[in-house]
Amino acid sequence: MDTTLDTRFLGSYSCLVEVNLTPDQRAFVRQAIESGRLLREEDAIKEALSLWEERERTRAEILAAVDEAEASLGRGEGRSITQESMRELAEDVKRRGRARLAAEQQNSR
């Protein structure tokens, strides 16, 4: 299945693109059409492009978050994580949780 795709759905760029699928990809698309998941071969390409776009958007967000984290560390806003600091954090969380539970039990009496 060589699919010629009318890419008008891509926006202001209008052109025809020929997509050559592997036999496995063709079978996958055919199965999706037969099951009613997709109506046409072009729908598979549209869905693939949408998923790619979503993945790239997520990737950009992650990279921006990493850049912000690195900048934060560069400003000295970070905290060193060691086994000891993790133990201290766990103990602090337990202590606060126990205090909250005790307060809730006291208020329910």
Phi and psi restraints in degrees (value plus and minus 20) as a CYANA .aco file:
   2 ASP   PHI    -116.6   -76.6
   2 ASP   PSI      99.6   139.6
   3 THR   PHI    -121.1   -81.1
   3 THR   PSI     105.7   145.7
   4 THR   PHI    -116.9   -76.9
   4 THR   PSI     102.4   142.4
   5 LEU   PHI    -130.0   -90.0
   5 LEU   PSI     105.0   145.0
   6 ASP   PHI    -102.4   -62.4
   6 ASP   PSI      92.8   132.8
   7 THR   PHI    -114.0   -74.0
   7 THR   PSI       6.5    46.5
   8 ARG   PHI     -79.8   -39.8
   8 ARG   PSI     -46.5    -6.5
   9 PHE   PHI     -87.2   -47.2
   9 PHE   PSI     -30.6     9.4
  10 LEU   PHI    -101.1   -61.1
  10 LEU   PSI     -18.7    21.3
  11 GLY   PHI      93.4   133.4
  11 GLY   PSI    -159.9  -119.9
  12 SER   PHI     -94.9   -54.9
  12 SER   PSI     -33.1     6.9
  13 TYR   PHI    -106.9   -66.9
  13 TYR   PSI      99.2   139.2
  14 SER   PHI    -137.1   -97.1
  14 SER   PSI      98.5   138.5
  15 CYS   PHI    -179.5  -139.5
  15 CYS   PSI     150.2   190.2
  16 LEU   PHI    -127.2   -87.2
  16 LEU   PSI     116.7   156.7
  17 VAL   PHI    -145.7  -105.7
  17 VAL   PSI     112.5   152.5
  18 GLU   PHI    -115.4   -75.4
  18 GLU   PSI     108.3   148.3
  19 VAL   PHI    -135.3   -95.3
  19 VAL   PSI     102.1   142.1
  20 ASN   PHI    -121.3   -81.3
  20 ASN   PSI      96.1   136.1
  21 LEU   PHI    -117.1   -77.1
  21 LEU   PSI     131.3   171.3
  22 THR   PHI     -92.1   -52.1
  22 THR   PSI     143.6   183.6
  23 PRO   PHI     -76.5   -36.5
  23 PRO   PSI     -59.8   -19.8
  24 ASP   PHI     -84.9   -44.9
  24 ASP   PSI     -60.9   -20.9
  25 GLN   PHI     -85.4   -45.4
  25 GLN   PSI     -60.9   -20.9
  26 ARG   PHI     -80.9   -40.9
  26 ARG   PSI     -64.0   -24.0
  27 ALA   PHI     -83.8   -43.8
  27 ALA   PSI     -59.0   -19.0
  28 PHE   PHI     -82.9   -42.9
  28 PHE   PSI     -65.8   -25.8
  29 VAL   PHI     -85.5   -45.5
  29 VAL   PSI     -64.7   -24.7
  30 ARG   PHI     -79.4   -39.4
  30 ARG   PSI     -62.5   -22.5
  31 GLN   PHI     -83.2   -43.2
  31 GLN   PSI     -59.8   -19.8
  32 ALA   PHI     -85.1   -45.1
  32 ALA   PSI     -57.8   -17.8
  33 ILE   PHI     -89.5   -49.5
  33 ILE   PSI     -66.1   -26.1
  34 GLU   PHI     -82.7   -42.7
  34 GLU   PSI     -52.8   -12.8
  35 SER   PHI    -101.7   -61.7
  35 SER   PSI     -28.9    11.1
  36 GLY   PHI      69.9   109.9
  36 GLY   PSI     -20.8    19.2
  37 ARG   PHI     -84.5   -44.5
  37 ARG   PSI     -58.5   -18.5
  38 LEU   PHI    -145.2  -105.2
  38 LEU   PSI     133.7   173.7
  39 LEU   PHI    -113.5   -73.5
  39 LEU   PSI     -58.5   -18.5
  40 ARG   PHI    -159.4  -119.4
  40 ARG   PSI     143.3   183.3
  41 GLU   PHI     -79.7   -39.7
  41 GLU   PSI     -57.6   -17.6
  42 GLU   PHI     -80.5   -40.5
  42 GLU   PSI     -50.4   -10.4
  43 ASP   PHI     -83.9   -43.9
  43 ASP   PSI     -53.2   -13.2
  44 ALA   PHI     -84.9   -44.9
  44 ALA   PSI     -61.8   -21.8
  45 ILE   PHI     -86.7   -46.7
  45 ILE   PSI     -62.8   -22.8
  46 LYS   PHI     -79.9   -39.9
  46 LYS   PSI     -64.5   -24.5
  47 GLU   PHI     -84.5   -44.5
  47 GLU   PSI     -61.8   -21.8
  48 ALA   PHI     -81.0   -41.0
  48 ALA   PSI     -62.2   -22.2
  49 LEU   PHI     -86.9   -46.9
  49 LEU   PSI     -58.1   -18.1
  50 SER   PHI     -83.4   -43.4
  50 SER   PSI     -63.5   -23.5
  51 LEU   PHI     -86.0   -46.0
  51 LEU   PSI     -58.9   -18.9
  52 TRP   PHI     -83.0   -43.0
  52 TRP   PSI     -64.6   -24.6
  53 GLU   PHI     -80.7   -40.7
  53 GLU   PSI     -63.7   -23.7
  54 GLU   PHI     -82.5   -42.5
  54 GLU   PSI     -63.5   -23.5
  55 ARG   PHI     -83.0   -43.0
  55 ARG   PSI     -61.5   -21.5
  56 GLU   PHI     -86.9   -46.9
  56 GLU   PSI     -57.1   -17.1
  57 ARG   PHI     -84.0   -44.0
  57 ARG   PSI     -64.6   -24.6
  58 THR   PHI     -82.3   -42.3
  58 THR   PSI     -62.1   -22.1
  59 ARG   PHI     -79.9   -39.9
  59 ARG   PSI     -63.7   -23.7
  60 ALA   PHI     -83.3   -43.3
  60 ALA   PSI     -59.3   -19.3
  61 GLU   PHI     -84.6   -44.6
  61 GLU   PSI     -61.3   -21.3
  62 ILE   PHI     -84.8   -44.8
  62 ILE   PSI     -65.0   -25.0
  63 LEU   PHI     -81.7   -41.7
  63 LEU   PSI     -58.8   -18.8
  64 ALA   PHI     -85.3   -45.3
  64 ALA   PSI     -59.9   -19.9
  65 ALA   PHI     -85.9   -45.9
  65 ALA   PSI     -59.3   -19.3
  66 VAL   PHI     -84.9   -44.9
  66 VAL   PSI     -63.4   -23.4
  67 ASP   PHI     -79.5   -39.5
  67 ASP   PSI     -63.7   -23.7
  68 GLU   PHI     -84.6   -44.6
  68 GLU   PSI     -61.1   -21.1
  69 ALA   PHI     -83.4   -43.4
  69 ALA   PSI     -62.5   -22.5
  70 GLU   PHI     -84.0   -44.0
  70 GLU   PSI     -59.7   -19.7
  71 ALA   PHI     -84.4   -44.4
  71 ALA   PSI     -60.3   -20.3
  72 SER   PHI     -81.8   -41.8
  72 SER   PSI     -64.2   -24.2
  73 LEU   PHI     -83.5   -43.5
  73 LEU   PSI     -59.6   -19.6
  74 GLY   PHI     -81.9   -41.9
  74 GLY   PSI     -49.4    -9.4
  75 ARG   PHI    -105.0   -65.0
  75 ARG   PSI     -18.0    22.0
  76 GLY   PHI      60.1   100.1
  76 GLY   PSI      -1.6    38.4
  77 GLU   PHI    -108.9   -68.9
  77 GLU   PSI     -22.0    18.0
  78 GLY   PHI    -102.3   -62.3
  78 GLY   PSI     154.4   194.4
  79 ARG   PHI    -153.8  -113.8
  79 ARG   PSI     114.5   154.5
  80 SER   PHI     -93.2   -53.2
  80 SER   PSI     114.2   154.2
  81 ILE   PHI    -127.4   -87.4
  81 ILE   PSI      98.8   138.8
  82 THR   PHI    -148.4  -108.4
  82 THR   PSI     151.3   191.3
  83 GLN   PHI     -80.5   -40.5
  83 GLN   PSI     -58.6   -18.6
  84 GLU   PHI     -87.0   -47.0
  84 GLU   PSI     -62.9   -22.9
  85 SER   PHI     -86.2   -46.2
  85 SER   PSI     -54.2   -14.2
  86 MET   PHI     -88.1   -48.1
  86 MET   PSI     -59.5   -19.5
  87 ARG   PHI     -82.4   -42.4
  87 ARG   PSI     -63.2   -23.2
  88 GLU   PHI     -83.2   -43.2
  88 GLU   PSI     -62.1   -22.1
  89 LEU   PHI     -82.8   -42.8
  89 LEU   PSI     -64.5   -24.5
  90 ALA   PHI     -81.5   -41.5
  90 ALA   PSI     -62.7   -22.7
  91 GLU   PHI     -84.6   -44.6
  91 GLU   PSI     -59.2   -19.2
  92 ASP   PHI     -84.2   -44.2
  92 ASP   PSI     -63.0   -23.0
  93 VAL   PHI     -83.1   -43.1
  93 VAL   PSI     -63.7   -23.7
  94 LYS   PHI     -82.3   -42.3
  94 LYS   PSI     -64.4   -24.4
  95 ARG   PHI     -80.9   -40.9
  95 ARG   PSI     -66.1   -26.1
  96 ARG   PHI     -86.3   -46.3
  96 ARG   PSI     -57.6   -17.6
  97 GLY   PHI     -84.6   -44.6
  97 GLY   PSI     -62.6   -22.6
  98 ARG   PHI     -85.4   -45.4
  98 ARG   PSI     -59.2   -19.2
  99 ALA   PHI     -85.4   -45.4
  99 ALA   PSI     -62.0   -22.0
 100 ARG   PHI     -84.3   -44.3
 100 ARG   PSI     -63.6   -23.6
 101 LEU   PHI     -81.8   -41.8
 101 LEU   PSI     -63.1   -23.1
 102 ALA   PHI     -83.2   -43.2
 102 ALA   PSI     -60.5   -20.5
 103 ALA   PHI     -85.8   -45.8
 103 ALA   PSI     -60.4   -20.4
 104 GLU   PHI     -85.2   -45.2
 104 GLU   PSI     -60.7   -20.7
 105 GLN   PHI     -86.6   -46.6
 105 GLN   PSI     -57.8   -17.8
 106 GLN   PHI     -85.7   -45.7
 106 GLN   PSI     -60.7   -20.7
 107 ASN   PHI     -91.7   -51.7
 107 ASN   PSI     -45.6    -5.6
 108 SER   PHI    -101.8   -61.8
 108 SER   PSI     -26.1    13.9
